[in-house]
């Protein structure tokens, strides 16, 4: 596999971390939970897995048995947020999907969690746009 394809595959896998997924195994078992970790062999760890039995808080599944991994929560629309920020700060917004970050004016960093770096009036305006976006995003879930 070319290095570009391998890198994109790894990026997509890493974007699943922290999300709620459904796992189907080759022996027909189904689990659902928060994906804590995954590697290139599809070995994975689920937090609070549903389908694993009572009092099971973490489940490690061998990648050889993983048949399907399904993202079952709506993914965060980072690109849509970047477009909205670009309307407020034209030409000063950079979207870094590879690291899940939007950079505004080369100094304000925004992720799915909000403004994580930056201060001042511009950062406050970015925070306001983010909060408005999140209200709409939560309604659409």
N, CA, C and O atoms as CSV, one atom per row, in Angstrom:
chain,resi,resn,atom,element,x,y,z
A,1,UNK,N,N,0.849,-1.173,0.000
A,1,UNK,CA,C,0.000,0.000,0.000
A,1,UNK,C,C,0.895,1.237,0.000
A,1,UNK,O,O,1.888,1.301,0.725
A,2,UNK,N,N,0.534,2.198,-0.808
A,2,UNK,CA,C,1.362,3.396,-0.858
A,2,UNK,C,C,1.300,4.137,0.473
A,2,UNK,O,O,0.354,3.981,1.246
A,3,UNK,N,N,2.311,4.933,0.720
A,3,UNK,CA,C,2.378,5.632,2.000
A,3,UNK,C,C,1.239,6.639,2.172
A,3,UNK,O,O,0.790,6.862,3.296
A,4,UNK,N,N,0.766,7.246,1.092
A,4,UNK,CA,C,-0.341,8.200,1.169
A,4,UNK,C,C,-1.624,7.483,1.577
A,4,UNK,O,O,-2.363,7.965,2.436
A,5,UNK,N,N,-1.883,6.344,0.967
A,5,UNK,CA,C,-3.082,5.568,1.290
A,5,UNK,C,C,-3.002,5.054,2.725
A,5,UNK,O,O,-3.986,5.114,3.463
A,6,UNK,N,N,-1.856,4.558,3.115
A,6,UNK,CA,C,-1.658,4.053,4.482
A,6,UNK,C,C,-1.871,5.162,5.501
A,6,UNK,O,O,-2.504,4.941,6.534
A,7,UNK,N,N,-1.353,6.348,5.222
A,7,UNK,CA,C,-1.516,7.475,6.139
A,7,UNK,C,C,-2.986,7.871,6.258
A,7,UNK,O,O,-3.472,8.120,7.361
A,8,UNK,N,N,-3.696,7.930,5.133
A,8,UNK,CA,C,-5.116,8.291,5.152
A,8,UNK,C,C,-5.915,7.246,5.929
A,8,UNK,O,O,-6.804,7.596,6.705
A,9,UNK,N,N,-5.607,5.984,5.728
A,9,UNK,CA,C,-6.274,4.902,6.460
A,9,UNK,C,C,-6.055,5.077,7.969
A,9,UNK,O,O,-6.994,4.967,8.757
A,10,UNK,N,N,-4.822,5.347,8.353
A,10,UNK,CA,C,-4.509,5.542,9.776
A,10,UNK,C,C,-5.229,6.753,10.344
A,10,UNK,O,O,-5.703,6.713,11.480
A,11,UNK,N,N,-5.317,7.838,9.564
A,11,UNK,CA,C,-6.032,9.042,10.004
A,11,UNK,C,C,-7.507,8.735,10.230
A,11,UNK,O,O,-8.086,9.155,11.232
A,12,UNK,N,N,-8.116,8.003,9.299
A,12,UNK,CA,C,-9.531,7.664,9.433
A,12,UNK,C,C,-9.767,6.779,10.653
A,12,UNK,O,O,-10.735,6.981,11.385
A,13,UNK,N,N,-8.893,5.806,10.877
A,13,UNK,CA,C,-9.016,4.966,12.070
A,13,UNK,C,C,-8.900,5.810,13.331
A,13,UNK,O,O,-9.682,5.639,14.266
A,14,UNK,N,N,-7.936,6.713,13.364
A,14,UNK,CA,C,-7.731,7.518,14.569
A,14,UNK,C,C,-8.901,8.466,14.831
A,14,UNK,O,O,-9.148,8.834,15.979
A,15,UNK,N,N,-9.626,8.869,13.778
A,15,UNK,CA,C,-10.787,9.735,13.970
A,15,UNK,C,C,-11.936,9.011,14.668
A,15,UNK,O,O,-12.847,9.655,15.187
A,16,UNK,N,N,-11.900,7.692,14.685
A,16,UNK,CA,C,-12.938,6.918,15.366
A,16,UNK,C,C,-12.731,6.875,16.880
A,16,UNK,O,O,-13.664,6.582,17.629
A,17,UNK,N,N,-11.525,7.161,17.323
A,17,UNK,CA,C,-11.219,7.091,18.755
A,17,UNK,C,C,-12.043,8.136,19.506
A,17,UNK,O,O,-12.114,9.304,19.122
A,18,UNK,N,N,-12.660,7.672,20.585
A,18,UNK,CA,C,-13.506,8.540,21.387
A,18,UNK,C,C,-14.950,8.582,20.916
A,18,UNK,O,O,-15.786,9.238,21.540
A,19,UNK,N,N,-15.252,7.897,19.832
A,19,UNK,CA,C,-16.604,7.867,19.273
A,19,UNK,C,C,-17.303,6.561,19.666
A,19,UNK,O,O,-16.655,5.578,20.027
A,20,UNK,N,N,-18.636,6.573,19.588
A,20,UNK,CA,C,-19.423,5.376,19.856
A,20,UNK,C,C,-19.496,4.559,18.563
A,20,UNK,O,O,-19.915,5.056,17.517
A,21,UNK,N,N,-19.079,3.299,18.661
A,21,UNK,CA,C,-19.050,2.418,17.494
A,21,UNK,C,C,-19.788,1.115,17.799
A,21,UNK,O,O,-19.969,0.743,18.958
A,22,UNK,N,N,-20.206,0.439,16.747
A,22,UNK,CA,C,-20.766,-0.906,16.835
A,22,UNK,C,C,-19.778,-1.840,16.154
A,22,UNK,O,O,-19.314,-1.571,15.046
A,23,UNK,N,N,-19.466,-2.922,16.819
A,23,UNK,CA,C,-18.505,-3.897,16.303
A,23,UNK,C,C,-19.231,-5.211,16.071
A,23,UNK,O,O,-19.956,-5.694,16.941
A,24,UNK,N,N,-19.029,-5.788,14.883
A,24,UNK,CA,C,-19.517,-7.134,14.614
A,24,UNK,C,C,-18.287,-8.013,14.414
A,24,UNK,O,O,-17.368,-7.660,13.675
A,25,UNK,N,N,-18.285,-9.151,15.080
A,25,UNK,CA,C,-17.154,-10.065,14.953
A,25,UNK,C,C,-17.479,-11.186,13.974
A,25,UNK,O,O,-18.638,-11.401,13.619
A,26,UNK,N,N,-16.458,-11.882,13.550
A,26,UNK,CA,C,-16.637,-12.956,12.571
A,26,UNK,C,C,-17.433,-14.127,13.132
A,26,UNK,O,O,-17.954,-14.938,12.366
A,27,UNK,N,N,-17.537,-14.228,14.451
A,27,UNK,CA,C,-18.349,-15.295,15.044
A,27,UNK,C,C,-19.769,-14.827,15.377
A,27,UNK,O,O,-20.496,-15.504,16.105
A,28,UNK,N,N,-20.157,-13.666,14.840
A,28,UNK,CA,C,-21.534,-13.190,14.954
A,28,UNK,C,C,-21.868,-12.399,16.204
A,28,UNK,O,O,-23.031,-12.057,16.419
A,29,UNK,N,N,-20.883,-12.100,17.031
A,29,UNK,CA,C,-21.142,-11.304,18.238
A,29,UNK,C,C,-21.178,-9.823,17.876
A,29,UNK,O,O,-20.491,-9.375,16.959
A,30,UNK,N,N,-21.996,-9.072,18.618
A,30,UNK,CA,C,-22.124,-7.630,18.386
A,30,UNK,C,C,-21.882,-6.878,19.686
A,30,UNK,O,O,-22.404,-7.235,20.742
A,31,UNK,N,N,-21.081,-5.834,19.579
A,31,UNK,CA,C,-20.760,-4.999,20.732
A,31,UNK,C,C,-20.938,-3.539,20.324
A,31,UNK,O,O,-20.853,-3.174,19.151
A,32,UNK,N,N,-21.183,-2.733,21.330
A,32,UNK,CA,C,-21.304,-1.299,21.098
A,32,UNK,C,C,-20.646,-0.597,22.278
A,32,UNK,O,O,-20.825,-1.010,23.424
A,33,UNK,N,N,-19.887,0.459,22.007
A,33,UNK,CA,C,-19.247,1.210,23.083
A,33,UNK,C,C,-18.346,2.284,22.539
A,33,UNK,O,O,-18.226,2.472,21.328
A,34,UNK,N,N,-17.708,2.991,23.460
A,34,UNK,CA,C,-16.769,4.047,23.078
A,34,UNK,C,C,-15.447,3.402,22.696
A,34,UNK,O,O,-14.883,2.625,23.467
A,35,UNK,N,N,-14.954,3.726,21.503
A,35,UNK,CA,C,-13.680,3.190,21.040
A,35,UNK,C,C,-12.544,3.950,21.714
A,35,UNK,O,O,-12.369,5.148,21.490
A,36,UNK,N,N,-11.776,3.249,22.536
A,36,UNK,CA,C,-10.668,3.874,23.247
A,36,UNK,C,C,-9.362,3.800,22.470
A,36,UNK,O,O,-8.549,4.723,22.517
A,37,UNK,N,N,-9.167,2.699,21.754
A,37,UNK,CA,C,-7.908,2.508,21.024
A,37,UNK,C,C,-8.134,1.527,19.886
A,37,UNK,O,O,-8.991,0.647,19.960
A,38,UNK,N,N,-7.342,1.699,18.830
A,38,UNK,CA,C,-7.389,0.793,17.687
A,38,UNK,C,C,-6.037,0.861,16.992
A,38,UNK,O,O,-5.396,1.912,16.971
A,39,UNK,N,N,-5.605,-0.255,16.425
A,39,UNK,CA,C,-4.352,-0.247,15.670
A,39,UNK,C,C,-4.594,-0.697,14.232
A,39,UNK,O,O,-5.726,-0.986,13.845
A,40,UNK,N,N,-3.531,-0.753,13.454
A,40,UNK,CA,C,-3.657,-1.082,12.036
A,40,UNK,C,C,-4.141,-2.507,11.790
A,40,UNK,O,O,-4.603,-2.823,10.693
A,41,UNK,N,N,-4.039,-3.372,12.802
A,41,UNK,CA,C,-4.533,-4.748,12.688
A,41,UNK,C,C,-5.973,-4.882,13.175
A,41,UNK,O,O,-6.494,-5.994,13.258
A,42,UNK,N,N,-6.617,-3.769,13.497
A,42,UNK,CA,C,-7.986,-3.675,14.010
A,42,UNK,C,C,-8.148,-4.263,15.402
A,42,UNK,O,O,-9.273,-4.519,15.829
A,43,UNK,N,N,-7.035,-4.487,16.131
A,43,UNK,CA,C,-7.146,-4.798,17.549
A,43,UNK,C,C,-7.729,-3.547,18.186
A,43,UNK,O,O,-7.278,-2.437,17.900
A,44,UNK,N,N,-8.728,-3.716,19.048
A,44,UNK,CA,C,-9.374,-2.521,19.588
A,44,UNK,C,C,-9.798,-2.701,21.031
A,44,UNK,O,O,-9.901,-3.816,21.541
A,45,UNK,N,N,-10.042,-1.562,21.675
A,45,UNK,CA,C,-10.511,-1.539,23.056
A,45,UNK,C,C,-11.781,-0.705,23.101
A,45,UNK,O,O,-11.803,0.440,22.649
A,46,UNK,N,N,-12.843,-1.295,23.655
A,46,UNK,CA,C,-14.114,-0.603,23.846
A,46,UNK,C,C,-14.306,-0.291,25.322
A,46,UNK,O,O,-14.021,-1.120,26.186
A,47,UNK,N,N,-14.789,0.906,25.599
A,47,UNK,CA,C,-15.122,1.314,26.950
A,47,UNK,C,C,-16.618,1.111,27.177
A,47,UNK,O,O,-17.425,1.425,26.302
A,48,UNK,N,N,-16.992,0.589,28.340
A,48,UNK,CA,C,-18.397,0.331,28.690
A,48,UNK,C,C,-19.140,-0.377,27.563
A,48,UNK,O,O,-20.142,0.136,27.065
A,49,UNK,N,N,-18.659,-1.546,27.160
A,49,UNK,CA,C,-19.265,-2.237,26.015
A,49,UNK,C,C,-20.644,-2.806,26.316
A,49,UNK,O,O,-20.858,-3.441,27.349
A,50,UNK,N,N,-21.555,-2.573,25.417
A,50,UNK,CA,C,-22.877,-3.188,25.476
A,50,UNK,C,C,-22.775,-4.484,24.671
A,50,UNK,O,O,-22.238,-4.493,23.563
A,51,UNK,N,N,-23.290,-5.566,25.230
A,51,UNK,CA,C,-23.239,-6.847,24.542
A,51,UNK,C,C,-22.162,-7.771,25.065
A,51,UNK,O,O,-22.052,-8.913,24.618
A,52,UNK,N,N,-21.356,-7.287,26.020
A,52,UNK,CA,C,-20.263,-8.094,26.564
A,52,UNK,C,C,-20.642,-8.755,27.883
A,52,UNK,O,O,-19.867,-9.541,28.428
A,53,UNK,N,N,-21.819,-8.447,28.393
A,53,UNK,CA,C,-22.244,-8.983,29.681
A,53,UNK,C,C,-22.206,-7.910,30.751
A,53,UNK,O,O,-21.685,-6.815,30.538
A,54,UNK,N,N,-22.768,-8.244,31.908
A,54,UNK,CA,C,-22.797,-7.292,33.014
A,54,UNK,C,C,-21.430,-7.157,33.655
A,54,UNK,O,O,-20.614,-8.078,33.616
A,55,UNK,N,N,-21.192,-5.996,34.244
A,55,UNK,CA,C,-19.958,-5.691,34.973
A,55,UNK,C,C,-18.700,-5.810,34.117
A,55,UNK,O,O,-17.623,-6.101,34.638
A,56,UNK,N,N,-18.826,-5.590,32.818
A,56,UNK,CA,C,-17.667,-5.527,31.921
A,56,UNK,C,C,-17.496,-4.055,31.546
A,56,UNK,O,O,-18.378,-3.454,30.933
A,57,UNK,N,N,-16.363,-3.489,31.918
A,57,UNK,CA,C,-16.155,-2.053,31.717
A,57,UNK,C,C,-15.223,-1.736,30.555
A,57,UNK,O,O,-15.279,-0.642,29.993
A,58,UNK,N,N,-14.381,-2.670,30.201
A,58,UNK,CA,C,-13.504,-2.524,29.035
A,58,UNK,C,C,-13.428,-3.873,28.340
A,58,UNK,O,O,-13.396,-4.922,28.984
A,59,UNK,N,N,-13.401,-3.828,27.023
A,59,UNK,CA,C,-13.340,-5.054,26.244
A,59,UNK,C,C,-12.257,-4.887,25.186
A,59,UNK,O,O,-12.252,-3.912,24.436
A,60,UNK,N,N,-11.359,-5.832,25.137
A,60,UNK,CA,C,-10.312,-5.839,24.110
A,60,UNK,C,C,-10.689,-6.922,23.110
A,60,UNK,O,O,-10.919,-8.073,23.481
A,61,UNK,N,N,-10.751,-6.543,21.845
A,61,UNK,CA,C,-11.123,-7.484,20.790
A,61,UNK,C,C,-9.938,-7.662,19.852
A,61,UNK,O,O,-9.359,-6.685,19.377
A,62,UNK,N,N,-9.586,-8.904,19.590
A,62,UNK,CA,C,-8.517,-9.235,18.660
A,62,UNK,C,C,-8.972,-8.867,17.245
A,62,UNK,O,O,-10.063,-9.251,16.822
A,63,UNK,N,N,-8.155,-8.142,16.533
A,63,UNK,CA,C,-8.490,-7.678,15.196
A,63,UNK,C,C,-8.787,-8.778,14.199
A,63,UNK,O,O,-9.468,-8.538,13.202
A,64,UNK,N,N,-8.288,-9.983,14.445
A,64,UNK,CA,C,-8.563,-11.095,13.534
A,64,UNK,C,C,-10.046,-11.458,13.511
A,64,UNK,O,O,-10.526,-12.063,12.552
A,65,UNK,N,N,-10.770,-11.086,14.569
A,65,UNK,CA,C,-12.182,-11.430,14.671
A,65,UNK,C,C,-13.112,-10.275,14.310
A,65,UNK,O,O,-14.331,-10.443,14.304
A,66,UNK,N,N,-12.550,-9.107,14.008
A,66,UNK,CA,C,-13.376,-7.948,13.680
A,66,UNK,C,C,-13.855,-8.065,12.239
A,66,UNK,O,O,-13.058,-8.099,11.301
A,67,UNK,N,N,-15.166,-8.125,12.086
A,67,UNK,CA,C,-15.775,-8.202,10.759
A,67,UNK,C,C,-16.151,-6.804,10.270
A,67,UNK,O,O,-15.886,-6.441,9.124
A,68,UNK,N,N,-16.778,-6.022,11.163
A,68,UNK,CA,C,-17.205,-4.670,10.798
A,68,UNK,C,C,-17.053,-3.729,11.982
A,68,UNK,O,O,-17.225,-4.112,13.140
A,69,UNK,N,N,-16.726,-2.487,11.654
A,69,UNK,CA,C,-16.731,-1.402,12.628
A,69,UNK,C,C,-17.639,-0.329,12.046
A,69,UNK,O,O,-17.424,0.153,10.934
A,70,UNK,N,N,-18.664,0.037,12.824
A,70,UNK,CA,C,-19.609,1.037,12.337
A,70,UNK,C,C,-19.621,2.218,13.293
A,70,UNK,O,O,-19.760,2.047,14.504
A,71,UNK,N,N,-19.477,3.398,12.752
A,71,UNK,CA,C,-19.611,4.619,13.542
A,71,UNK,C,C,-21.098,4.874,13.704
A,71,UNK,O,O,-21.812,5.021,12.712
A,72,UNK,N,N,-21.577,4.929,14.946
A,72,UNK,CA,C,-23.019,5.075,15.135
A,72,UNK,C,C,-23.404,6.410,15.761
A,72,UNK,O,O,-24.563,6.622,16.118
A,73,UNK,N,N,-22.441,7.301,15.894
A,73,UNK,CA,C,-22.792,8.653,16.306
A,73,UNK,C,C,-22.420,9.591,15.167
A,73,UNK,O,O,-21.438,9.376,14.457
A,74,UNK,N,N,-23.205,10.609,15.012
A,74,UNK,CA,C,-22.984,11.551,13.923
A,74,UNK,C,C,-21.604,12.193,14.087
A,74,UNK,O,O,-21.301,12.743,15.145
A,75,UNK,N,N,-20.767,12.126,13.046
A,75,UNK,CA,C,-19.437,12.731,13.166
A,75,UNK,C,C,-19.524,14.255,13.222
A,75,UNK,O,O,-20.403,14.865,12.614
A,76,UNK,N,N,-18.608,14.845,13.953
A,76,UNK,CA,C,-18.550,16.302,14.068
A,76,UNK,C,C,-18.173,16.893,12.720
A,76,UNK,O,O,-17.263,16.402,12.053
A,77,UNK,N,N,-18.869,17.942,12.322
A,77,UNK,CA,C,-18.676,18.571,11.010
A,77,UNK,C,C,-17.639,19.696,11.095
A,77,UNK,O,O,-17.982,20.877,11.044
A,78,UNK,N,N,-16.367,19.310,11.225
A,78,UNK,CA,C,-15.279,20.278,11.354
A,78,UNK,C,C,-15.197,21.189,10.135
A,78,UNK,O,O,-14.940,22.387,10.261
A,79,UNK,N,N,-15.418,20.614,8.952
A,79,UNK,CA,C,-15.350,21.404,7.715
A,79,UNK,C,C,-16.442,22.473,7.686
A,79,UNK,O,O,-16.194,23.602,7.262
A,80,UNK,N,N,-17.642,22.126,8.134
A,80,UNK,CA,C,-18.747,23.093,8.167
A,80,UNK,C,C,-18.439,24.230,9.140
A,80,UNK,O,O,-18.740,25.389,8.856
A,81,UNK,N,N,-17.840,23.903,10.285
A,81,UNK,CA,C,-17.451,24.937,11.238
A,81,UNK,C,C,-16.384,25.842,10.643
A,81,UNK,O,O,-16.428,27.058,10.825
A,82,UNK,N,N,-15.429,25.258,9.934
A,82,UNK,CA,C,-14.372,26.057,9.297
A,82,UNK,C,C,-14.958,27.006,8.262
A,82,UNK,O,O,-14.529,28.155,8.156
A,83,UNK,N,N,-15.935,26.531,7.502
A,83,UNK,CA,C,-16.581,27.389,6.503
A,83,UNK,C,C,-17.304,28.553,7.170
A,83,UNK,O,O,-17.260,29.682,6.683
A,84,UNK,N,N,-17.963,28.274,8.275
A,84,UNK,CA,C,-18.666,29.338,8.999
A,84,UNK,C,C,-17.671,30.356,9.559
A,84,UNK,O,O,-17.891,31.563,9.463
A,85,UNK,N,N,-16.585,29.867,10.139
A,85,UNK,CA,C,-15.562,30.783,10.656
A,85,UNK,C,C,-14.940,31.611,9.537
A,85,UNK,O,O,-14.583,32.770,9.743
A,86,UNK,N,N,-14.813,31.014,8.352
A,86,UNK,CA,C,-14.233,31.728,7.213
A,86,UNK,C,C,-15.133,32.873,6.753
A,86,UNK,O,O,-14.644,33.852,6.191
A,87,UNK,N,N,-16.435,32.764,6.984
A,87,UNK,CA,C,-17.337,33.875,6.651
A,87,UNK,C,C,-17.106,35.062,7.585
A,87,UNK,O,O,-17.274,36.216,7.190
A,88,UNK,N,N,-16.717,34.766,8.830
A,88,UNK,CA,C,-16.463,35.824,9.811
A,88,UNK,C,C,-15.032,36.344,9.698
A,88,UNK,O,O,-14.780,37.534,9.885
A,89,UNK,N,N,-14.103,35.447,9.393
A,89,UNK,CA,C,-12.679,35.783,9.254
A,89,UNK,C,C,-12.197,35.365,7.860
A,89,UNK,O,O,-11.454,34.392,7.734
A,90,UNK,N,N,-12.615,36.095,6.807
A,90,UNK,CA,C,-12.293,35.672,5.433
A,90,UNK,C,C,-10.785,35.536,5.184
A,90,UNK,O,O,-10.002,36.440,5.474
A,91,UNK,N,N,-10.415,34.388,4.643
A,91,UNK,CA,C,-9.024,34.144,4.271
A,91,UNK,C,C,-8.082,33.913,5.432
A,91,UNK,O,O,-6.878,33.765,5.224
A,92,UNK,N,N,-8.597,33.878,6.650
A,92,UNK,CA,C,-7.730,33.711,7.830
A,92,UNK,C,C,-7.985,32.391,8.561
A,92,UNK,O,O,-7.589,32.228,9.715
A,93,UNK,N,N,-8.646,31.451,7.884
A,93,UNK,CA,C,-9.002,30.174,8.511
A,93,UNK,C,C,-8.326,29.031,7.764
A,93,UNK,O,O,-8.430,28.917,6.543
A,94,UNK,N,N,-7.636,28.192,8.520
A,94,UNK,CA,C,-6.996,27.000,7.953
A,94,UNK,C,C,-7.591,25.772,8.618
A,94,UNK,O,O,-7.627,25.672,9.845
A,95,UNK,N,N,-8.055,24.845,7.806
A,95,UNK,CA,C,-8.610,23.592,8.309
A,95,UNK,C,C,-7.537,22.522,8.255
A,95,UNK,O,O,-6.975,22.251,7.194
A,96,UNK,N,N,-7.252,21.917,9.394
A,96,UNK,CA,C,-6.289,20.814,9.471
A,96,UNK,C,C,-7.037,19.557,9.890
A,96,UNK,O,O,-7.030,19.174,11.060
A,97,UNK,N,N,-7.690,18.915,8.909
A,97,UNK,CA,C,-8.474,17.709,9.201
A,97,UNK,C,C,-7.607,16.588,9.754
A,97,UNK,O,O,-8.078,15.771,10.544
A,98,UNK,N,N,-6.336,16.545,9.342
A,98,UNK,CA,C,-5.446,15.478,9.801
A,98,UNK,C,C,-5.247,15.485,11.313
A,98,UNK,O,O,-4.989,14.440,11.911
A,99,UNK,N,N,-5.367,16.658,11.931
A,99,UNK,CA,C,-5.227,16.737,13.389
A,99,UNK,C,C,-6.514,17.211,14.060
A,99,UNK,O,O,-6.533,17.459,15.266
A,100,UNK,N,N,-7.592,17.339,13.278
A,100,UNK,CA,C,-8.885,17.719,13.827
A,100,UNK,C,C,-8.912,19.115,14.408
A,100,UNK,O,O,-9.516,19.350,15.454
A,101,UNK,N,N,-8.250,20.048,13.724
A,101,UNK,CA,C,-8.115,21.405,14.252
A,101,UNK,C,C,-8.363,22.444,13.171
A,101,UNK,O,O,-8.019,22.254,12.004
A,102,UNK,N,N,-8.969,23.542,13.589
A,102,UNK,CA,C,-9.110,24.726,12.750
A,102,UNK,C,C,-8.215,25.791,13.369
A,102,UNK,O,O,-8.232,25.998,14.582
A,103,UNK,N,N,-7.433,26.466,12.528
A,103,UNK,CA,C,-6.555,27.521,13.012
A,103,UNK,C,C,-7.025,28.836,12.407
A,103,UNK,O,O,-7.077,28.988,11.187
A,104,UNK,N,N,-7.364,29.782,13.273
A,104,UNK,CA,C,-7.859,31.085,12.847
A,104,UNK,C,C,-6.785,32.129,13.135
A,104,UNK,O,O,-6.269,32.212,14.250
A,105,UNK,N,N,-6.458,32.918,12.126
A,105,UNK,CA,C,-5.475,34.000,12.240
A,105,UNK,C,C,-4.108,33.504,12.739
A,105,UNK,O,O,-3.382,34.242,13.405
A,106,UNK,N,N,-3.774,32.282,12.420
A,106,UNK,CA,C,-2.502,31.656,12.799
A,106,UNK,C,C,-2.243,31.631,14.304
A,106,UNK,O,O,-1.105,31.416,14.722
A,107,UNK,N,N,-3.290,31.850,15.143
A,107,UNK,CA,C,-3.037,31.859,16.582
A,107,UNK,C,C,-4.176,31.288,17.421
A,107,UNK,O,O,-3.978,30.991,18.600
A,108,UNK,N,N,-5.342,31.132,16.849
A,108,UNK,CA,C,-6.482,30.615,17.603
A,108,UNK,C,C,-6.783,29.204,17.099
A,108,UNK,O,O,-7.035,28.998,15.911
A,109,UNK,N,N,-6.754,28.241,18.013
A,109,UNK,CA,C,-7.005,26.848,17.636
A,109,UNK,C,C,-8.370,26.421,18.141
A,109,UNK,O,O,-8.729,26.655,19.296
A,110,UNK,N,N,-9.130,25.783,17.243
A,110,UNK,CA,C,-10.472,25.310,17.553
A,110,UNK,C,C,-10.555,23.834,17.197
A,110,UNK,O,O,-10.123,23.420,16.121
A,111,UNK,N,N,-11.114,23.045,18.110
A,111,UNK,CA,C,-11.360,21.632,17.861
A,111,UNK,C,C,-12.833,21.347,18.136
A,111,UNK,O,O,-13.616,22.265,18.379
A,112,UNK,N,N,-13.194,20.096,18.096
A,112,UNK,CA,C,-14.555,19.680,18.414
A,112,UNK,C,C,-14.937,20.108,19.837
A,112,UNK,O,O,-16.115,20.314,20.127
A,113,UNK,N,N,-13.950,20.241,20.716
A,113,UNK,CA,C,-14.194,20.619,22.104
A,113,UNK,C,C,-14.318,22.128,22.304
A,113,UNK,O,O,-14.734,22.568,23.376
A,114,UNK,N,N,-13.966,22.930,21.298
A,114,UNK,CA,C,-14.063,24.386,21.425
A,114,UNK,C,C,-12.734,25.060,21.167
A,114,UNK,O,O,-11.825,24.465,20.588
A,115,UNK,N,N,-12.624,26.316,21.603
A,115,UNK,CA,C,-11.384,27.078,21.454
A,115,UNK,C,C,-10.404,26.545,22.491
A,115,UNK,O,O,-10.647,26.643,23.694
A,116,UNK,N,N,-9.296,25.980,22.019
A,116,UNK,CA,C,-8.334,25.374,22.943
A,116,UNK,C,C,-7.070,26.215,23.094
A,116,UNK,O,O,-6.246,25.961,23.973
A,117,UNK,N,N,-6.926,27.222,22.225
A,117,UNK,CA,C,-5.751,28.085,22.308
A,117,UNK,C,C,-6.086,29.433,21.698
A,117,UNK,O,O,-6.730,29.512,20.652
A,118,UNK,N,N,-5.646,30.482,22.356
A,118,UNK,CA,C,-5.876,31.828,21.862
A,118,UNK,C,C,-6.649,32.658,22.871
A,118,UNK,O,O,-7.431,32.133,23.664
A,119,UNK,N,N,-6.416,33.974,22.827
A,119,UNK,CA,C,-7.071,34.887,23.757
A,119,UNK,C,C,-7.344,36.203,23.044
A,119,UNK,O,O,-6.824,36.458,21.958
A,120,UNK,N,N,-8.161,37.025,23.666
A,120,UNK,CA,C,-8.441,38.339,23.112
A,120,UNK,C,C,-9.802,38.394,22.434
A,120,UNK,O,O,-10.579,37.440,22.476
A,121,UNK,N,N,-10.066,39.537,21.809
A,121,UNK,CA,C,-11.359,39.765,21.169
A,121,UNK,C,C,-11.634,38.781,20.033
A,121,UNK,O,O,-12.753,38.289,19.894
A,122,UNK,N,N,-10.620,38.496,19.224
A,122,UNK,CA,C,-10.805,37.564,18.111
A,122,UNK,C,C,-11.147,36.169,18.635
A,122,UNK,O,O,-12.020,35.495,18.088
A,123,UNK,N,N,-10.467,35.742,19.684
A,123,UNK,CA,C,-10.745,34.424,20.262
A,123,UNK,C,C,-12.157,34.377,20.845
A,123,UNK,O,O,-12.827,33.348,20.759
A,124,UNK,N,N,-12.603,35.462,21.425
A,124,UNK,CA,C,-13.967,35.531,21.952
A,124,UNK,C,C,-14.985,35.430,20.818
A,124,UNK,O,O,-16.017,34.775,20.962
A,125,UNK,N,N,-14.693,36.080,19.692
A,125,UNK,CA,C,-15.595,36.006,18.536
A,125,UNK,C,C,-15.623,34.579,17.974
A,125,UNK,O,O,-16.688,34.079,17.613
A,126,UNK,N,N,-14.466,33.926,17.899
A,126,UNK,CA,C,-14.395,32.536,17.437
A,126,UNK,C,C,-15.209,31.649,18.374
A,126,UNK,O,O,-15.936,30.765,17.921
A,127,UNK,N,N,-15.087,31.883,19.672
A,127,UNK,CA,C,-15.838,31.100,20.655
A,127,UNK,C,C,-17.339,31.286,20.461
A,127,UNK,O,O,-18.100,30.324,20.556
A,128,UNK,N,N,-17.768,32.515,20.191
A,128,UNK,CA,C,-19.197,32.779,19.967
A,128,UNK,C,C,-19.705,32.049,18.729
A,128,UNK,O,O,-20.800,31.487,18.748
A,129,UNK,N,N,-18.920,32.053,17.653
A,129,UNK,CA,C,-19.301,31.340,16.426
A,129,UNK,C,C,-19.373,29.844,16.704
A,129,UNK,O,O,-20.302,29.171,16.258
A,130,UNK,N,N,-18.397,29.324,17.437
A,130,UNK,CA,C,-18.375,27.908,17.800
A,130,UNK,C,C,-19.629,27.538,18.598
A,130,UNK,O,O,-20.276,26.534,18.301
A,131,UNK,N,N,-19.972,28.340,19.602
A,131,UNK,CA,C,-21.130,28.046,20.451
A,131,UNK,C,C,-22.431,28.073,19.653
A,131,UNK,O,O,-23.308,27.237,19.870
A,132,UNK,N,N,-22.560,29.016,18.742
A,132,UNK,CA,C,-23.741,29.079,17.878
A,132,UNK,C,C,-23.819,27.839,16.993
A,132,UNK,O,O,-24.883,27.245,16.825
A,133,UNK,N,N,-22.674,27.461,16.432
A,133,UNK,CA,C,-22.594,26.268,15.592
A,133,UNK,C,C,-22.996,25.028,16.388
A,133,UNK,O,O,-23.739,24.185,15.886
A,134,UNK,N,N,-22.513,24.910,17.623
A,134,UNK,CA,C,-22.803,23.742,18.448
A,134,UNK,C,C,-24.288,23.653,18.795
A,134,UNK,O,O,-24.842,22.554,18.842
A,135,UNK,N,N,-24.932,24.775,19.034
A,135,UNK,CA,C,-26.374,24.760,19.306
A,135,UNK,C,C,-27.123,24.163,18.122
A,135,UNK,O,O,-28.014,23.334,18.304
A,136,UNK,N,N,-26.768,24.577,16.922
A,136,UNK,CA,C,-27.401,24.054,15.712
A,136,UNK,C,C,-27.039,22.589,15.500
A,136,UNK,O,O,-27.886,21.793,15.095
A,137,UNK,N,N,-25.798,22.233,15.767
A,137,UNK,CA,C,-25.325,20.859,15.597
A,137,UNK,C,C,-26.071,19.921,16.554
A,137,UNK,O,O,-26.472,18.824,16.164
A,138,UNK,N,N,-26.257,20.354,17.809
A,138,UNK,CA,C,-26.968,19.525,18.794
A,138,UNK,C,C,-28.424,19.326,18.408
A,138,UNK,O,O,-28.980,18.254,18.645
A,139,UNK,N,N,-29.052,20.335,17.818
A,139,UNK,CA,C,-30.439,20.210,17.370
A,139,UNK,C,C,-30.568,19.165,16.266
A,139,UNK,O,O,-31.546,18.419,16.216
A,140,UNK,N,N,-29.567,19.117,15.377
A,140,UNK,CA,C,-29.604,18.212,14.235
A,140,UNK,C,C,-29.239,16.782,14.553
A,140,UNK,O,O,-29.404,15.910,13.700
A,141,UNK,N,N,-28.745,16.506,15.756
A,141,UNK,CA,C,-28.342,15.131,16.105
A,141,UNK,C,C,-29.510,14.213,16.209
A,141,UNK,O,O,-29.340,13.028,16.494
